[in-house]
Amino acid sequence: MTEETTQTPLPAKAEVVIIGGGIVGTSIAYHLTKRGVNDVVLLERQQLTCGTTWHAAGLVSMLWPTPTLTNLAKYSHELYASLEEETGQATGYARIGSLSIARSEERLEELKRTASMAKVFGVDSEMIDNERLAELYPGINTDGVVGTLYIEKDGQTNPIDTTMALAKGAKMGGANIREKTKVTDIIVEDGKAVGVKTDAGEIRADQVILCGGMWSRDIAAKIGVDLPLYACEHYYVVTDEMESMSKRPVLRDFDKGVYFKEDAGKLLVGWFEHNAKGLPMSRIQEDFCFDQFPCEMDHIEEYLMRGMETMPDFGEAGIRTWFNGPESFTSDNLHLLGPTPEVDNFFVACGLNSKGIGAGGGLGKLMADWIIDGYPSGDITECDVRRHHPVQRTQSYVEQRIPEALGHTYAMHWPFYQYHTARDIQHSPLHHELAEAGACFGEVGGYERANWFARNGAKAEYEYSYKRQNWFDFYRDEHLATRESVGMYDISSFGKFEVVGKDAMATLQRLSCADIDVPEGKLVYTQWLNERGGIEADLTIARMGAERFWVTTGIGSFNRDWWHLKRNLLGESQLTDVSQQFACLSVQGPNARKVLEKITETDLSADGFIFSTGRYAQMAGAEVWLQRISYVGELGWEIMVPAADAAKVYHAIHQAGAEYELCNVGLHALNSLRLEKGFRHWGHDIASEDNLIQAGLGFTAKPDASDFIGREAFMAQKAAGLPDRRLVQFKLNDPEPLLYHNEPILMDGNVVGYLTSGMYGHSVGGAIGMGYVNAPNLTADALAAAKFEIEVALEPVSATASLRGLYDPKGERMKM
């Protein structure tokens, strides 16, 4: 930027103020101006790109581990290819291709599954042999390589030049970009961000967007927003010029943790080390600008040697640049995007996890659309800034977990993988009892949950594989026990919110598509919609008194649902989080009634305790809230018990169930049981970009009962008739392959969608899943007439499709 620009007085007011001049901030500014918002001020504390962007490797991949990230990257390619012509600023963008090599059969399967997912997004890829690999990458040592994924249209770009092109395009559209202007505070009035304070004065704004990279956590914390973000050291080296180094694809050797990029006749070699080094902000100087840290040879020598093993010429070349710079990461390697729930009109776009250049173009468009339209132009559920539980935003959590998450970038992305750090933070009141019973715990939202139970002297530890893992038989027994006799699982992790007061019902009626004005003791399964009819939440509400309700939701959407409910409270209604005060046990299966009748005097008969109702009862000497409901499709009850009484009730149920061989059941079996029934899971099968009609949940809405949020959109969707996108259940006809999620759905040979969930259906004899099929006139007859396949690691597998649950489709068993 010119000296004249930096000396121009700050405007008193702007429509949008963006904090941070890296790839993301400039991309958002550029895309805002493209949408006609030209009153944009971008503030950079030092110089554009000087935090992390300038030292990025500049990889622009077509394919990422998730659908959301893949969509962002795909658009980035399209944008970067046209920027130079539009702005006159060179970007260095080139499509040079990429190679990802596998050194084990398990890694090869992972790459093949990635290649299958690529088809969903129209990304061309191919698996190649070592002869072809050596042709594409001369000098590579192919010893130990068992296969390679080649994506011909992958690219790279110059991070500084690309950012400058975006900045220039933004200025051409009217944006005001100011360097050497440090934001010192966000101005908040009545819970809204209304501007910023800088070392050059104040600017009032309608919207404030934080794109401050590793500084974002400290900036946001000043106004009570905790972003789970932490910086780590990130290394690479650049060789002297190498005669053998001509234009060639990016090379990733995942199993060695290293990557190679040709850089103007030199070779850039970088890595994601398994023991990444965290970088507290106390080590970042106030005037940090294009700075770096010393390279610790003891820390990186292992990866230098690995690089030489893969590329022997690298070992013969001199090294011109030793680089160690800061980069910010999140605890799950996914971005932090969107409006913060704590402060209105305050957006964040940070936590790029070494994907900033590749995602930057698409991310800028998505955020600009969100700011202007009030919603994102695509599904961002997995990157939503609201996704983390409060314990995941604490300093101790991010300092422990995030270096491990960085190290996991190139590690195997095993199904059901569990991190090792930042564990044992939140426990169920029954944690000790579950551990004694052989529970193998997994963590979701910082909460330890029993995923499966080891038996017969086995260790309660995961042995990872893409095939049947060591717990497969244990979880099969848990699944079948629930179907054939009785099982018990702990769902104490569920969020439990109490809403009380004169306007409690009005609040919940306004939020819920179902009718909440029901008799006391009635349970209501409902969704909360947005104005577009998209599904913002999927939960159960119990009316426990005239002015008292309990809202129960999953741990994964705890924070999101809490803030959505809190910001929509009406009049005289109060909200309390009672999650930690109560344990919750679910007893399910055809013998559930016989077991519970032994330890309670309340009438549990089919007529005396009808499905979808609840009441207070005495059980094993404790007062509990007992509700008849099922997420597995069997006769059963959920028992909300005060935390202090949880162990006593747990043991009493086990004693009563011994006659029926009551089985401890983990959350993996719960997932397979619910999938057999076709029960949806928010965040996977349904989210804010899906509507009730597409998801087969139109029956929950009662538009005549109340004027709920999203009612008009729902009515329009319903009136439009059969949608061109429907959620469908699938079962593989071959009992051997396994499904997880993201596998392509083929209809008559054409890719028509992908699975949003997958597991093994032990009661139906094969792997099962569900996913949206994009096809017109998708009736039950059309499904029966079509040929469906699910592609598993590039192999199409014949599948049976159904619009109804594969197990007990009429739902008769849970109402016995």
N, C-alpha and C positions, 0 to 999 in steps of 0.2 A: 504494500500500500504506500502511497506517496506521503511525503511530509505534510503537504497541504491537507490531505484527508485526515491525518491524525490530529491536526491543529484546529480543525473545524469544531466550533462549539457544539456541545451535545444538544439535541433537540429536547424540548421540555416534555414532549409526549410522542409516543409511537403506538401503532396498533399492536405490534409484536416486538418484543426484545428477546434476542437470542444471546445466551451466555456461552462463549466458547467458539473459537475459530478453527476447529479441526475439520475433518472430512464431513462429520455429521452436521455441525452447525452451519457450514456453508451450503451443504446440500439442502437442508431445510429452508434456508433463506432463498436459495435458487428456486425451489419448488413452490414456495409461497408466492414469489413474484410471477411464476408461471400461471398460478391460479388467480392472478389479479390483485394480490395483496402486496402493494409496493411500499407501504409505510412500515418498513422493517428495519430495525437497527440491530446489527450484530456487534457484540463487544468482545474483544480479545485482550486478555491481560498483558500479553507481550506481542508476539507476531503470529500470523496465521501459520498453522501446522506445527507450532513449536513444542507442543506437549508430547503426544505420541505419534500423531499422523506422519510427521516428517521421517521417522525412522521405521515405518511399517515396510514389510517386504513387498507390498503391492500386488498380492495375489488376488485374482478375480475369478473365483471358481464358479462353475455352473451349478454344482450340486453340493448341498450341505446336509447335515444329519437329520434335519426336520423339514417338513413341508413349508413352514413359514419362512425359514432362512433361505430355502431354495428359491422361493418366489422373489424375495428381496434381491438375491444375487442375480437372478435371471434379468430383472429389470436393470440392475446396475450395468450389466453388459451392454444392453441396448442404449443406455444413456451415455456411457463412456465412449462408445463408438461414434457418437454424433457431436460430442462437446467441442472438439477442436474446430469442426466446420462452423458451428454456431458462434463460438466466442473468439476464434482466432488464436486461442491459447492452446499450445501443444499439450497433450496429456501423456504421451508415451504408451497409450493403450495398444495392445497387440494380442491377437488370439494365437497363442503358441501351443496350446494343448497342455494336458497334465497326465502324469503317470502315477498310479498308486500301486505299490507292489506288496505282495503277500508272501510271508515266509512260513506260514503254517496253514493247514487245512481250515482251521477255525477262522483265521483272518481272511482266507479266500472266500469262505461263505459270507463273511461280513461284507466284503467288497461286492460279491454277487448280489446280495440283498440290496446293497446301495445301488447297483446298476439296475435292478428291478424297479426300485423307487424312482429312478431317473425317468423311466418311461412315462410315469404319471404326469410329469411336467414337460414332456416333450424334449428332454435332454438326451441327445444321442451319445451312447457310450458303447464300448466293446471290451470283452476280455481277450487279451492277447498272450501269446506264448513268449518264451525267452528270446527266440530268434528275432521276432518283431520288436521286442523291447530293446535289444542291442542295436537294431537299426535306428530306432527313434532316439536312443540315448547312447551314442558311441562312448566307449570307455567304461561303461558300467560293469561291475562284477555281478553276474547273474547267479553265482553259486548260492544255493539255498532258496532261490525265488521259485515259488510254485504257481504263480499266476499274477497278472497285472491288469488293472482297470485303466483303460485309456479313454479320456474324454477329449476329443479333438478340438472342441471349440472353447475350452477353458482359456483364460487369458491372464495378463498381468498389465499393470499400469504404473506410472510414476506417481506416488502419493502426493508429493508437493505440487507437481504440475496439474494433477487432476483437481486438487483442492483449489488451486488458483483459478482454474477454468470455471469451477462452480462459483467461486467468489466473483469472478468477472461477469459471469452470466447473471448472478444476483444483482450486481450493480447496474448492469444493462437494463434490468427490470425495475430499477428504482430503489433497491436496498441501500442502506447506509452502513458501510462496514468500517469500523473504527478499531485500530490496533492500539496497544499500550494504554488500555483503559481497563482498569481492574475493578470488577464488581466486588464491593465490600459487604453488601447486604441486600436481601430481598425485602421489599416493602410490603407488609401484609396488613390489611385493614379489614376487620369484620370477617376474618377467615379467608380472605381473597388476596392473591398476589396482585398488586396494583402498580408495581414498578420496581426499580432497582436503584440502589445507591452505589456510586462509583467514586473513584479518586478524582474524577473530573466533574462531579455533580450528580444530580438525580435525573432519572427519566421515568415518567409515568407511562404505564402500558396497560393495554387490555389483556394481554397474555404474556407470560414470561416462560421462556423455554430454556431449560438448563441442559447444556451439552458440554459440560466442563470436564469430561474425561475423569481422570483420577482425582481431581479437585471436587468433583460433584458431591461426594459424601459429606465433606466438611461444609460446603456451601449450603446444602439442603438441611443439614443438622441445625443450622442457625435458626431455622423456622419450624423446627420440630418434625422434619421429615427424615426418617432413617433409611438410607439407601444401602442395601447389602452389597457393597462395592469395596474392593481392596486392590491395591497395586502390587505387582510382583516384578521382579527383575526378568528381563527377557533378552536373550543373547542371540547373536549371530556373528559370523565372520565373513569377510569378502577377500577373495584372493587377489594376487596380481593378475594381470592379463595372462590368459592361457591360450596358446595357439590352437589348441584342439576345441576351444569353447566357441561354438557358433550358436546361432539361434536354435533353441531346443525347448522341449516341454518342461514345465515344472515337474520335479520328481519328488514324491513323498515315499519315504521308507518308514511306514508306520511302526513296524516291529522294532526298529532301531531308534525311533523317536526323532528322526532328522528329515529335513527337506532341503532341496537344492533348486536354485533359481539362477539361470543365466542372467548376467547383469553387465551389458555393454562389453562383452568379451571377457568378463571376469565371472567368477562363480561365487554366489552368495550361498552359504550353508548355515542353516538355522535349526533349532530344535525346541522341543517341549519336554524338558527334563522331568523325570518322575519325582524329584525332590526339589521342586521349585522354591525359590527364595522370596518370601514375603517382603514387602517394601513399605514400612510405615511412613506416613506423610511427614513425620519429623525429619526424615532424610531428604525431603524435597525442599530445596532452598526457596525463599520467597521470590527471588528473581529468576527462577528456573526457566531456561529458554535454550532449546537445542542442546541441552546438557546430557551427559551420560555418566555412568558409574564404572569403576574399575572392573575388569574381567578377572574373576577368581579362577585360576587354572585348575585348582583342585576340584572345583565344582563342575567345570565344563570339559575336562580332559576326556572323560568317558565318551562324551558325544562327539568330540573331535575324532577320536579313534573309530567310532562307529561310522562316521562320515567317510573316513579313509577306506574302511572295509568295503563300503558300497561303491565308492568312486575313487579308485586307486590314484588317479591323476591328481586328485585333491591333495593327497599326501606329498606330492612332488612340487606343488606350487607354493610360492611364498604368500604370506597373508598380509594384505595391505591394511585391512581394517579389523580391529577387534572391538565389537560393539556390545554394550550392556546398557539398555535403556528401560525406563519404566513403562508399564502398561497395566491398565485396570481390567480386572476380571470379576465375574460374579460366581456365586456358589454352585450354579448349575450350568455354567458356560452358555447362558442365554442372556440376551440383552435386557435392559430395563427401559421400558417404553411406556409413555402415556401420561395422563393427568394423575397427579398424586391425590389420594383420598383425603389427606390431612389438610391441604390448602387448595382452594379453588383457583382456577386460571393459572395453575403452575404445572407445566409439563416437564418431563425429563426424557432424555434420549442419551443413554450412556451405558457403560458395561459392554464394550464391543468384543472383548475376549479374542483379540487377534483376528477378528472378522470384519473390522471397521471399513477397510477399503472395499472388500467384496460386497458388503451389505450396504455401504454408505449411500449409493444412489437410490436404491429401493427404499431404504429406511427414511431418507429425506422426503421422498414422495408420500410415503405412508403417513409420516408425522404431519406434513403440511395438510394433507387431506383431513386428518383427524382434527387439527386445529380449526380448519375452516368449516368442515361439515358437522363436527361434533362426534364423529366416530371414525375409526380407521378404515382404510380401503383394503381390507383383508383381515384374515384371522390372526390375531396376535396373542391369543390366550397364553401360550407358553412364554411369551416375553412381557406380559403385563406387569407393570411395576407393583401391582397390588397382590401378586401371587404369593409372597413370602409371609410366613407366620411371624409374629413379633420376635420370637426367640431367634429366628434366622437373620434378624437385622442387628443383633447385638455385636459389639466390637469383638468379643471373644469368639463368637461363632465365625465371623468373616475371616478373622486372622487365622483360625485353624483350618477352615474348610476350603477357602479359595486357593491357596497354593496347591492343595491336592487336586482341586478341580482343573487347574491349569495343567498339571501333570497328566491328567486323564485325557487331554485333548487328542493325543495320538495313541492312547492305550486302547485295548479292545473295549468296544461298547457292548459288553455282555448284556443279554436280557437279565433283568432283575438285579443288576449290579448295585452293590451297597458301598457307600463311602465309609472310610475308617475314622476320619477325624470328625470333631464336633459331634460326638455321639453321647448318648445317655444324658441328654439335657432335659427332656420331658418324658416322664414315665406314667404309665397307667397305674392307678391304685393297686392293680393286680400284677404288677410287673414281677414281683418276687415269685408269686404263685405260678405265673406262666413260665418263668425261667426254670423253676423246679420241675415243671412238666415237660421240659425239653424244647421250649420255644427257641426258634431261630428268629432274631429280631431284624426288622428293616426299619429304616427311618423315612418318614414323610413329614414335612413341615416341622422338623425338629423333634418329632414325637416317635418314640420307640414302639413299634407294633409287632405282634407275633405274626410272622408270615407263614411259618410252617413249624411242625413239631417233629423233632428227631425221636426215634423210638429204637428199641432193641440194642441199646448201647452205642448208637451212631452219634457222631459229633454234630452239634447244632451249628454247622458252618456251611457256607455255600462253596460248591465246586462248580465253577462256571463253565458253560458250554452253550453252543447254539442247538445242540441236541438235547436229549433228556438229561436234566441235571440230577445231582445226587439225591435231591428231595422229591423227585417226581413220584415215586411209589408212596411215600409218606402222604403227600398231598392228595394223591388218588384215594387213599383210604379215608382221609378226612372228608373229601367230596362225597364218596359213596356212603359213608356213615350218615351224613346229613340227609341223603336221599332215602336211605333204607331204614334207618332207625332214628338216631338223634345226635346232633352235634351242638357244641357251644363255642362261640367265638366272642372275643373281647373287642368292642367298638367304642371303648372309652375315649379314643382320640377324637371322635366326632365333636364338632362345635355345637354347643347348646346355649342358645340365647333366650332369655326370658323377657317378654314384652308385656308390660302391665300398664293399667290406667284406663281412664274413660275413653281415650281415643286409640287404644291398642288395636281394637278390631278394625277401625277405620284405616289405620296405618297398613295393616296386613291385607285388607281388602284392596287397597290402592296398589299394593305391590304385586299381589298374587293373581294369577289368571284363574285359579280355582275359587270356589266360593268358601270363604273362611267363616261366614256367619252360620255356624253349625252348632248343634247341641254340645253342652259341656261333656267332655270325655271322648269327643270325636277327633280322629286324626284325618288330616287332609294332605294328600300328595299334590304338590303344585310346582309350577315354575314362576320365576320372576322374569319379566320380559323387558326389553328396551323399547323405545318408541318405534323402532323398525320391526318389532315383533321377534327380534332375536332373543335367544335364551340366555339370560344373565345369571340365573341360579336354578338349581334343581334340588328340592328339599322337602321336608315333612314338617307340618305345623300341627301341634296338639293344642286343642282348647281345654285348658286345665281348670278354668273358672270363668265366671262371667266377664272379667276384665283381665284375664291372665292366660298367656299363650307361651308355649315353648316352640322355638324354631330349631330344628336339628339339621346340620349340614356336615359335609365331609371335611376332614382336616385340610385337604388340598385347596379348598376354596374358603377356608375359615376367614382369613383377613378380608378377602374381597367381599364376602357376603356380610360380614360385620359392618363394614363401612357403607355398603349399599343400604343396609337397613338403617343405620344410624343417620345417614343424611336424608332419609325419607320419613323420619318420625313426624307424626302429626300431633299438634295440640298437646293435650295432657296424656302423654304416653312416655314411659321410661323403659330403658333398655339396659339389661345386665348380662354380662358373660358369666354363666354358671358352669362352664365346661369342666373346670378343675374340681368342682364340688361334688361331682357325681361320676361314678363308674357306669358303664353300660355293658351288659351282657346280653347276648342274643342266643336263645335256645330254639333250635329249628330242627324239624324232621317229623315223620309220622308218629313218633312216640313222645313228642315234646309235651303234649297235654298230660300223659301218664306220669312223666317225670315231675312236672311242676305241681301237679295235684297233691303230691306227697308232702310238699313243704309250704303250701298256702291253703287257706280255707275259702278263698274267693272262688266263685263259680267260674270254671274254665270251660264249661260245656260249649258246644257249637252255638246253642241258642242263648246261653247265659253270658257269653263273652264273644260277641260277633267280631268279624274281621274289621280292621281299621277303627278300633275303639281302644280307649285306655282308661285306667282307674288306679287309685291308690289301693295298696293291699299290704298285708303283713306277710313277710316271707322270711323264714328262718330267724324270726325275732326282730326283723328290721322292717321299717316302713319304706316301701318302694313304689315307684310309678311303673305300672305294668301295662304295656301296650301290645296289642295283637297286630303284628305287621310283619312283612317278610321281604327281604331283598334277594332271597334265594329261591322263592317260589314254593316253599313248604309251610305246613302248619307250624306256627311258632310265635314266640313273644320276645320283645325286647324289654329288658329290666333296667330301669334307671334306679341305682341304689346309691345312697350317700357314701362318699369315698371311705369313711371310717368303717362302714359295714361291708365293704365289697368282698374282702377275703372270706368272711363268715358266710355270705350268701353263695360265693363261688364254691366253697367246700360242700355246702349243703346240697347244691345242685349236683355236684359230682357223686355224692353219696346216694342221692335219690336216683341218679341215672345209672348207677353201676349195674343194676339188673338188666338194663337195655344197652349196655356197653357204650354209654355216652362217650363221645370222642371230642377231645380238644381240636378245634379247627382254626387254621390260620387264614390270613387275608388272601393268600394265593388261591385257596379253595373257594373263598367267598367270590373272587373274581370269576372263576370258571363256572360256579353255580349261577351267578347272576347273568353271565353271558348265555348259558343254555336257555335261560328264560327270556333273553332279549331285553333285559333291563339296562337302561342307559346309564352312562357315567359322565357327569359333567366334567368338562375339560378334555375329554377324549371323544366321546360320541356326540355330545351336544355342547354348544358354546354360543357366544354372542352373535356369530354370523349364521347360525342355524335357526330355523323357525320350527314351530310345533308341527306344522303340516308335513314338512320334509322329514322330521324326526319321528313321525308316527305317534305324536303325543297330543294331537288335537282334542282328544277326549277329555283331557284335564281342564281345558278352558271352559269357563261358564260366563260368556259375555253378557248374558241377561241378568246376572247377579250383581255386577259392579262395573264401574268404569275404571278398570285397571290400566296401568301403564302398558302401552302396546296394544290396547284393545282394537283400535281402528285398523292397525296394520294386520293383526290376526284375522279380523273379519274380511279384509281384502284378500288375504292369502287363502282363506277358506273358500271365499266366493270364486276364486280363480280356478278351482277344481284341482285335478290331479297335477301335482308339481312335476317338473322335469328333473327332480333330484330327490331321491328317497333313501332312507336308511334301511338297509336290508341285512338279514342274518344269513350266514353261510356256514356250511359244514363240509370239510374235505371228505371226499369219498375214499381216499386212501388213508388209513389210520396211522400211518407212520410220520409224515411231515408235521412240523410244529409251526404255529402262527403266533406272532407277537403283536405287531401293528405296522402300518405303512406298506403292507404287501399290495401290489396292484390287483385290481378286480378286472377280469376279462369277460366281456359279454360278446359271444359269437366272434371271438378272436380280437376284439377291440378293447383297449384300455378305457374303462368308463368310471374309474374311481380307485380308491385305496381303502384298506381296512383301518378303522380308527381304534379298534380293540381286537385282541386275539388271545386265545388260551386253549387249553385242551378240554374237550367236553367228555368227561369220563362216563357220564350217563348215556351219551349218544354215540360213543365209540369213534371219536375222531376230533381233530382240531377244529375249533369254531372261531368265528369272528363276526364283526359287523362293520359296515362301512357304507358310505353314500354312493349310490349308483346314479350317474348322470345319463338319463335316457327318458324320452317321452313315453307316455301311456304305459307306465310301469305297473301293471296290475298283477294280481296273483297268477292269472292265466298267462300273461306275457312272461313272467318269471319261469313258469313251468315249460314254456315253449322254447326259451333261450338256452344256449349252452354257456354255462358259467365255469370259469376257472379262476383260481387264485395263483398268482405267480410267486413261487418261493425260491429265492436264490436263482433266478432266471429259468426255473422249471415250472411250466404251467401244470397245475394239479386240478383235476376235475372236482367241482363243488356243487352242492345242492343249495339253492337259494330259497329264502322264505321271508315274507313280510311279518310273520308272527314268530314267537319264540319257538325254538326247536324242541323244547321239553315242556310238556303239559301246556300247550298253547292256549287252552281255555282258562287256565288259572284255577282249576278245581281243587288242587291239592292244598293250597294255602288257605282255603276257605272251608276245610273239612270240619 
